[in-house]
Amino acid sequence: MATISSLGIGSGLDLNGLLSDLESAERQKLTPIANKQASYEAELSAWGTIQSRLESLDTAAASLADPDIYAGMTTTASGSGVSASATNTAEPGSYSVSVSQLAQAQSLATGGQTHRDEAIGSGTATTLTLSLGSLGSDDGYVADAERTAEIVIDSSNNSLEGIRDAINAAGLEVSASIVNDGSDSPYRLVLTSRETGKDSVISLSTSGEEPALEDLLGFDPTAPSASQVEQVVEPLDASFSVNGIAMHSTSNEIDDAVDGLSLVLSDVTTTPSTVTVAENPDKASSALQAFVTAYNELQKTIDNYTAFNADEGTAGELLGDSTLRTIESRLTSALNFTSEGDFYALSSLGVTRTDDGKLEFDSAMVDEADATQLAAMSGFFISDSEAGSVGFASQMAGLLDQVVGDDGTLENTTESIESSLESLESQYEQTETTIDATIERYREQFTALDILVANLTSTSDYLTGQLETLENSWNLTD
């Protein structure tokens, strides 16, 4: 039987061209599927852009729900050594602050021991009385009964480690640790008050019949140099002045020197630091402008994806989408939020809607707000659980979380589209497989046709030759 190396050689027919035309016709079955895929991918991309815009709006709404932006006062501090913050009750003005001494916490160290885990004394029960108290200007000491503990030291805990652990377990504002000073008896127990100043001074005394512990543990805050325990860091109050008025504090964090103003002292100053308190509505105004901008960007994106061009006959990827219409409707409803008070709606803050559905913000009212007005604004934007009130920003943030949060509207929508794309991809592959099988069948049929025609042609040529030979022989006979 004849064999064919290329379609059409045996028959002389354009079987390759015919097969190519048939394949093109078969592959038209893929076009509707590819068009659907392109449509879903465009829709998925559109939702991705809208999600980004919604997340930006969510961030802007969260900023409006931050109480700090309605703190009507801002503070600046020149120089070093002092930082400050102000509440709405602070009066605008400048304050000259000088620091001559920082508050510091007391620290004590016992005499050295050769070992940290060996018993000190015989183990006879001894009571260690540990107190925190106040050291007055006359060097008198008053122990605070609520900050006093009696700790029993006996054979179960009469090593440096045991005493350390017992002190730390007493629950006072005193921390105990062991240091190694590198000497022949290197291990020393160190006690440090967790509070600064002369109101948190440590006192140590023992009662019992254990001389070794009495020699180790004893500190009289009124006579530190005569005590068995060494005072390695002296307790000090902070000394500073505000506008030339001398002041003292047990802490370096001071919130009662000036009404509404908190000071943090960090270093002794060589020149006074100037703390300036001024009204500051800028944060609220900037946050509201950011919200308006984010909303307008979202609205612009929605308009783009739902537009219809009559001249070109083209439609936006999400034109007529019910999910998008629902989201837009809920956002519009949320913008109509109202509450009680001077600031009862967005319009009372200078935010209005334009004819095309976007927002405009006239910042004059917010820019000129004083501390009291800013506090009232916070009531409009922020929910108060105790009062049972709901704020605009809190409500908007809750709505947006339902849309862009986990298991929210957009996540469910995009998952549905992705599922449709996966189904279409499977359908495309199955159709492609069917087309390939059909074309292969055509190829086999055309190959058989080519062979048949080639064989018939060969037979025809043979018979023609035989007839010509026979005719020639007849002619010779005649």
C-alpha positions as CSV (number, residue, x, y, z in Angstrom):
1,M,0.0,0.0,0.0
2,A,1.2,3.5,-0.8
3,T,2.4,5.8,2.1
4,I,1.9,9.6,2.2
5,S,4.6,11.8,3.8
6,S,2.6,15.0,3.4
7,L,-1.1,15.6,2.9
8,G,-2.0,16.2,-0.8
9,I,1.0,14.6,-2.4
10,G,-0.8,11.5,-3.3
11,S,-4.0,13.1,-4.5
12,G,-2.8,16.5,-5.6
13,L,-5.6,18.1,-3.6
14,D,-5.0,21.0,-1.1
15,L,-5.8,18.8,1.9
16,N,-3.5,20.8,4.2
17,G,-5.4,24.0,3.4
18,L,-8.7,22.2,3.9
19,L,-7.6,20.8,7.3
20,S,-6.4,24.2,8.4
21,D,-9.7,25.7,7.5
22,L,-11.5,23.0,9.4
23,E,-9.3,23.5,12.4
24,S,-10.0,27.3,12.4
25,A,-13.7,26.6,12.2
26,E,-13.5,24.1,15.1
27,R,-11.5,26.6,17.2
28,Q,-14.2,29.2,16.9
29,K,-15.9,27.1,19.7
30,L,-13.2,28.5,22.1
31,T,-14.0,32.1,21.3
32,P,-17.2,32.4,23.5
33,I,-15.3,30.8,26.4
34,A,-12.3,33.1,26.0
35,N,-14.6,36.1,25.8
36,K,-16.3,35.0,29.1
37,Q,-12.8,34.6,30.7
38,A,-11.7,38.1,29.5
39,S,-15.0,39.5,30.9
40,Y,-14.6,37.8,34.3
41,E,-10.9,38.8,34.5
42,A,-11.8,42.4,33.7
43,E,-14.5,42.3,36.4
44,L,-12.1,40.8,38.9
45,S,-9.6,43.5,38.1
46,A,-12.3,46.2,38.6
47,W,-13.2,44.8,42.0
48,G,-9.6,44.8,43.0
49,T,-9.3,48.5,42.2
50,I,-12.6,49.2,44.1
51,Q,-11.4,47.2,47.0
52,S,-8.2,49.3,47.1
53,R,-10.3,52.5,47.1
54,L,-12.6,51.1,49.9
55,E,-9.6,50.2,52.0
56,S,-8.3,53.7,51.7
57,L,-11.7,55.0,52.8
58,D,-11.6,52.6,55.7
59,T,-8.2,53.9,56.7
60,A,-9.5,57.5,56.5
61,A,-12.6,56.6,58.6
62,A,-10.4,54.9,61.2
63,S,-8.3,58.1,61.5
64,L,-11.5,60.1,62.2
65,A,-12.2,57.7,65.0
66,D,-8.9,58.4,66.7
67,P,-9.5,60.6,69.8
68,D,-6.0,62.1,69.6
69,I,-6.8,64.2,66.5
70,Y,-9.4,66.1,68.5
71,A,-7.0,67.0,71.3
72,G,-7.2,70.7,70.7
73,M,-3.7,71.5,71.9
74,T,-0.3,70.8,70.5
75,T,3.0,71.2,72.3
76,T,6.5,71.9,71.2
77,A,9.6,72.0,73.3
78,S,12.8,73.7,72.3
79,G,16.2,72.5,73.4
80,S,16.7,69.2,75.2
81,G,15.9,67.6,78.5
82,V,12.2,68.2,78.5
83,S,9.3,66.9,76.4
84,A,5.6,67.8,76.9
85,S,2.0,67.0,75.9
86,A,-1.2,68.9,76.5
87,T,-4.9,68.0,77.0
88,N,-7.9,70.2,76.0
89,T,-7.8,71.8,79.4
90,A,-4.4,73.4,78.9
91,E,-4.2,77.1,78.3
92,P,-2.3,78.3,75.2
93,G,1.0,79.9,76.1
94,S,4.7,79.4,76.6
95,Y,6.5,77.9,79.6
96,S,10.1,78.2,80.4
97,V,11.3,74.9,82.0
98,S,14.7,74.4,83.7
99,V,15.8,71.1,85.2
100,S,18.5,71.1,87.9
101,Q,18.1,67.5,89.1
102,L,16.4,64.3,87.8
103,A,14.5,62.0,90.1
104,Q,16.3,58.7,90.6
105,A,15.5,55.4,92.3
106,Q,17.5,54.2,95.3
107,S,19.7,51.2,95.0
108,L,21.4,49.2,97.9
109,A,24.1,46.5,97.8
110,T,25.0,44.0,100.6
111,G,28.5,42.9,101.5
112,G,30.2,40.3,99.3
113,Q,29.7,36.5,99.7
114,T,32.0,33.8,98.4
115,H,29.1,31.7,97.0
116,R,25.7,32.7,95.8
117,D,24.0,29.4,96.7
118,E,25.6,28.5,100.1
119,A,23.8,28.9,103.4
120,I,24.5,32.1,105.4
121,G,24.4,31.3,109.1
122,S,22.9,28.3,110.8
123,G,19.4,28.5,109.4
124,T,17.8,29.9,112.6
125,A,14.6,31.6,111.6
126,T,15.1,35.4,111.2
127,T,12.5,37.9,110.1
128,L,13.6,40.5,107.5
129,T,11.4,43.6,107.6
130,L,11.5,45.4,104.2
131,S,9.8,48.7,103.9
132,L,9.3,51.5,101.4
133,G,8.7,54.9,102.8
134,S,9.3,58.7,102.8
135,L,12.5,60.5,103.6
136,G,11.6,64.1,104.6
137,S,13.6,67.2,104.4
138,D,14.7,66.8,108.1
139,D,16.0,63.3,107.2
140,G,13.3,61.7,109.2
141,Y,11.9,58.4,107.7
142,V,8.3,57.3,107.7
143,A,7.6,53.7,106.6
144,D,4.5,53.1,104.5
145,A,2.5,50.3,106.2
146,E,1.0,49.3,102.8
147,R,4.5,48.9,101.4
148,T,6.0,46.9,104.2
149,A,6.6,43.1,104.2
150,E,8.0,40.7,106.8
151,I,10.0,38.0,105.1
152,V,11.1,34.9,107.1
153,I,14.6,33.7,106.3
154,D,15.4,30.2,107.5
155,S,17.3,27.0,106.4
156,S,15.1,26.8,103.3
157,N,16.2,30.1,101.8
158,N,19.2,31.5,103.8
159,S,21.5,31.8,100.7
160,L,21.8,34.9,98.5
161,E,19.7,33.2,95.9
162,G,17.1,32.3,98.4
163,I,16.9,35.8,99.9
164,R,16.7,37.3,96.5
165,D,13.8,35.1,95.5
166,A,12.0,35.7,98.8
167,I,12.2,39.5,98.4
168,N,11.0,39.3,94.8
169,A,8.1,37.2,95.9
170,A,7.1,39.7,98.6
171,G,5.2,41.8,96.0
172,L,6.7,45.1,96.9
173,E,8.0,47.7,94.4
174,V,11.5,46.5,95.1
175,S,13.6,44.3,92.8
176,A,16.4,42.0,94.1
177,S,19.2,40.7,92.0
178,I,22.7,39.2,92.4
179,V,25.8,40.9,90.9
180,N,29.4,39.7,90.6
181,D,32.0,42.4,91.4
182,G,35.0,40.3,90.6
183,S,36.5,40.4,94.1
184,D,37.4,37.4,96.4
185,S,33.9,37.6,97.8
186,P,32.2,38.7,94.6
187,Y,28.5,38.0,95.1
188,R,26.4,40.9,96.3
189,L,22.7,41.2,96.7
190,V,21.4,44.4,95.1
191,L,18.0,45.9,96.0
192,T,16.5,48.6,93.8
193,S,13.3,50.6,94.3
194,R,11.1,50.5,91.2
195,E,9.9,54.0,92.0
196,T,12.0,57.2,91.9
197,G,12.2,59.9,94.5
198,K,12.3,60.2,98.3
199,D,8.8,58.7,98.7
200,S,10.1,55.3,97.8
201,V,13.1,54.8,100.1
202,I,14.1,51.3,101.3
203,S,14.5,50.3,104.9
204,L,15.9,46.9,106.0
205,S,16.0,45.4,109.5
206,T,16.2,41.9,111.0
207,S,14.9,40.3,114.2
208,G,16.1,37.0,115.5
209,E,19.2,35.3,116.7
210,E,21.2,34.9,113.5
211,P,24.2,37.3,113.6
212,A,25.3,36.4,110.0
213,L,22.0,37.7,108.6
214,E,22.0,40.7,110.9
215,D,25.4,41.6,109.7
216,L,24.4,41.1,106.0
217,L,20.9,42.7,106.0
218,G,20.5,46.1,107.7
219,F,19.9,49.5,106.3
220,D,18.8,52.6,108.2
221,P,17.7,55.3,105.6
222,T,18.3,58.0,108.2
223,A,22.0,56.9,108.6
224,P,23.0,55.3,105.4
225,S,26.8,55.5,105.9
226,A,26.5,53.7,109.2
227,S,24.5,50.8,107.9
228,Q,25.7,47.3,107.0
229,V,24.2,47.6,103.5
230,E,25.8,50.1,101.2
231,Q,23.7,52.7,99.5
232,V,25.1,52.7,95.9
233,V,22.5,55.0,94.4
234,E,20.9,57.8,96.4
235,P,17.1,58.4,96.1
236,L,16.5,61.8,94.6
237,D,13.5,64.0,93.8
238,A,13.4,65.9,90.6
239,S,14.2,69.6,90.9
240,F,13.0,71.9,88.2
241,S,11.3,75.3,87.7
242,V,8.5,76.5,85.5
243,N,8.5,80.1,84.6
244,G,11.0,80.7,87.4
245,I,8.9,78.9,90.1
246,A,10.9,76.2,91.8
247,M,9.2,72.8,92.0
248,H,10.0,69.3,93.1
249,S,8.6,65.9,92.1
250,T,9.3,62.3,93.1
251,S,9.0,61.3,89.4
252,N,10.4,62.6,86.2
253,E,6.9,62.4,84.7
254,I,4.9,65.3,86.0
255,D,1.3,66.0,85.2
256,D,0.3,68.4,88.1
257,A,2.7,71.3,87.7
258,V,0.6,73.1,85.1
259,D,-3.1,72.4,84.4
260,G,-3.5,70.2,81.3
261,L,0.2,70.0,80.7
262,S,2.3,66.9,81.2
263,L,6.1,67.2,81.4
264,V,8.7,64.5,81.0
265,L,12.2,65.3,82.3
266,S,15.0,63.4,80.7
267,D,18.2,65.5,81.4
268,V,19.5,68.3,83.4
269,T,19.3,71.5,81.3
270,T,22.0,74.1,80.9
271,T,19.6,76.6,79.3
272,P,15.9,76.7,79.9
273,S,13.6,74.7,77.5
274,T,10.6,76.6,76.1
275,V,7.4,74.6,76.0
276,T,4.8,76.1,73.8
277,V,1.1,75.1,74.0
278,A,-1.1,76.1,71.1
279,E,-4.5,75.3,69.7
280,N,-4.3,72.7,67.0
281,P,-7.3,71.9,64.8
282,D,-5.0,70.9,61.9
283,K,-5.1,67.1,62.6
284,A,-8.9,67.0,62.6
285,S,-9.1,69.1,59.4
286,S,-6.5,67.0,57.7
287,A,-8.2,63.8,58.7
288,L,-11.6,65.0,57.4
289,Q,-10.0,66.2,54.1
290,A,-8.3,62.8,53.7
291,F,-11.7,61.1,54.2
292,V,-13.4,63.4,51.6
293,T,-10.5,62.7,49.1
294,A,-10.7,58.9,49.7
295,Y,-14.5,59.0,49.1
296,N,-14.2,61.0,45.9
297,E,-11.5,58.6,44.6
298,L,-13.9,55.7,45.3
299,Q,-16.8,57.5,43.6
300,K,-14.7,58.3,40.6
301,T,-13.7,54.7,40.3
302,I,-17.3,53.5,40.6
303,D,-18.4,56.0,37.9
304,N,-15.7,54.7,35.6
305,Y,-16.6,51.0,36.0
306,T,-20.4,51.7,35.6
307,A,-20.2,54.1,32.7
308,F,-21.8,53.4,29.2
309,N,-20.4,55.0,26.1
310,A,-23.3,55.3,23.7
311,D,-21.1,56.5,20.8
312,E,-18.8,53.5,21.0
313,G,-21.4,51.1,22.4
314,T,-19.1,50.1,25.3
315,A,-20.0,49.5,28.9
316,G,-18.0,49.6,32.1
317,E,-17.0,46.3,33.6
318,L,-19.5,46.6,36.5
319,L,-22.4,48.3,34.8
320,G,-25.6,47.0,36.4
321,D,-23.8,45.0,39.1
322,S,-26.2,44.6,42.0
323,T,-23.4,44.1,44.6
324,L,-21.8,47.4,43.6
325,R,-25.2,49.2,43.7
326,T,-25.8,47.8,47.2
327,I,-22.4,49.0,48.4
328,E,-22.9,52.4,46.9
329,S,-26.3,52.7,48.4
330,R,-25.1,51.8,51.9
331,L,-22.3,54.3,51.7
332,T,-24.7,57.1,50.6
333,S,-27.0,56.2,53.5
334,A,-24.0,56.3,55.9
335,L,-23.1,59.8,54.7
336,N,-26.5,61.0,55.9
337,F,-25.6,60.2,59.5
338,T,-26.9,62.6,62.1
339,S,-26.5,63.1,65.8
340,E,-27.3,65.6,68.5
341,G,-25.3,68.7,69.3
342,D,-23.7,71.6,67.4
343,F,-22.1,69.2,65.0
344,Y,-25.0,67.1,64.0
345,A,-24.1,66.1,60.4
346,L,-21.3,66.3,58.0
347,S,-22.7,69.5,56.5
348,S,-22.3,71.2,59.9
349,L,-18.6,70.5,59.5
350,G,-18.4,71.9,56.0
351,V,-18.8,68.7,54.1
352,T,-21.4,68.7,51.4
353,R,-22.4,66.5,48.4
354,T,-22.1,67.8,44.8
355,D,-24.5,67.0,42.0
356,D,-22.2,64.3,40.7
357,G,-22.3,62.4,44.0
358,K,-18.9,63.5,45.2
359,L,-18.0,65.4,48.4
360,E,-16.7,69.0,49.0
361,F,-15.0,70.2,52.1
362,D,-14.9,73.8,53.3
363,S,-12.4,73.5,56.1
364,A,-12.9,77.0,57.6
365,M,-15.2,75.8,60.4
366,V,-12.8,73.1,61.5
367,D,-9.7,75.2,61.0
368,E,-11.1,77.9,63.3
369,A,-12.4,75.4,66.0
370,D,-11.2,75.9,69.6
371,A,-10.6,73.1,72.1
372,T,-14.2,72.9,73.2
373,Q,-15.5,72.7,69.7
374,L,-13.0,70.0,68.8
375,A,-14.2,68.0,71.8
376,A,-17.7,68.3,70.5
377,M,-16.5,67.2,67.1
378,S,-15.1,64.0,68.6
379,G,-18.6,63.3,69.9
380,F,-19.9,63.4,66.4
381,F,-17.2,61.1,65.0
382,I,-16.5,58.6,67.8
383,S,-18.9,56.2,69.6
384,D,-19.3,56.4,73.3
385,S,-20.3,53.0,74.7
386,E,-21.0,54.4,78.2
387,A,-23.4,57.1,76.8
388,G,-24.8,54.6,74.3
389,S,-24.0,56.9,71.4
390,V,-22.7,56.0,67.9
391,G,-20.3,58.1,66.0
392,F,-20.1,58.7,62.3
393,A,-16.5,57.4,61.9
394,S,-17.2,54.4,64.0
395,Q,-20.3,53.5,62.1
396,M,-18.6,54.1,58.7
397,A,-15.6,51.9,59.8
398,G,-18.0,49.2,60.9
399,L,-19.8,49.3,57.5
400,L,-16.5,49.2,55.5
401,D,-15.3,46.3,57.6
402,Q,-18.4,44.4,56.5
403,V,-17.5,45.1,52.9
404,V,-13.7,44.7,52.8
405,G,-13.1,42.6,56.0
406,D,-12.6,38.9,56.2
407,D,-15.7,37.0,54.9
408,G,-17.0,40.4,53.8
409,T,-19.0,41.3,50.7
410,L,-15.9,41.8,48.4
411,E,-14.2,38.6,49.5
412,N,-17.4,36.6,48.7
413,T,-17.8,38.4,45.4
414,T,-14.2,37.8,44.2
415,E,-14.3,34.2,45.4
416,S,-17.4,33.7,43.2
417,I,-15.7,35.2,40.2
418,E,-12.5,33.2,40.7
419,S,-14.6,30.0,40.9
420,S,-16.3,30.9,37.6
421,L,-12.8,31.5,36.0
422,E,-11.7,28.1,37.3
423,S,-14.8,26.5,35.7
424,L,-14.2,28.3,32.4
425,E,-10.6,27.3,32.4
426,S,-11.6,23.6,32.8
427,Q,-14.3,24.1,30.1
428,Y,-11.7,25.7,27.7
429,E,-9.2,22.8,28.3
430,Q,-12.0,20.2,27.7
431,T,-13.1,21.9,24.5
432,E,-9.5,22.2,23.3
433,T,-9.0,18.5,23.8
434,T,-12.2,17.7,21.9
435,I,-11.1,20.0,19.0
436,D,-7.6,18.4,18.9
437,A,-9.3,14.9,18.7
438,T,-11.6,16.1,15.9
439,I,-8.7,17.6,13.9
440,E,-6.7,14.4,14.4
441,R,-9.7,12.4,13.1
442,Y,-9.9,14.7,10.0
443,R,-6.2,14.2,9.5
444,E,-6.5,10.4,9.6
445,Q,-9.5,10.6,7.1
446,F,-7.6,12.9,4.7
447,T,-4.6,10.7,4.9
448,A,-6.7,7.7,4.0
449,L,-8.3,9.7,1.1
450,D,-4.9,10.8,-0.1
451,I,-3.7,7.1,-0.1
452,L,-6.8,5.9,-1.8
453,V,-6.6,8.6,-4.6
454,A,-2.9,7.9,-5.0
455,N,-3.6,4.1,-5.3
456,L,-6.4,4.8,-7.8
457,T,-4.2,7.1,-9.8
458,S,-1.4,4.5,-9.9
459,T,-3.9,1.8,-11.1
460,S,-5.3,4.2,-13.7
461,D,-1.8,4.9,-14.9
462,Y,-1.0,1.2,-15.1
463,L,-4.2,0.4,-17.0
464,T,-3.7,3.3,-19.4
465,G,-0.2,2.0,-20.1
466,Q,-1.5,-1.5,-20.7
467,L,-4.2,-0.2,-23.1
468,E,-1.6,1.8,-25.0
469,T,0.6,-1.2,-25.4
470,L,-2.3,-3.4,-26.6
471,E,-3.4,-0.7,-29.0
472,N,0.2,-0.4,-30.4
473,S,0.3,-4.2,-30.9
474,W,-2.9,-4.1,-32.8
475,N,-1.6,-1.4,-35.0
476,L,1.5,-3.5,-35.9
477,T,-0.7,-6.4,-36.8
478,D,-2.7,-4.4,-39.2
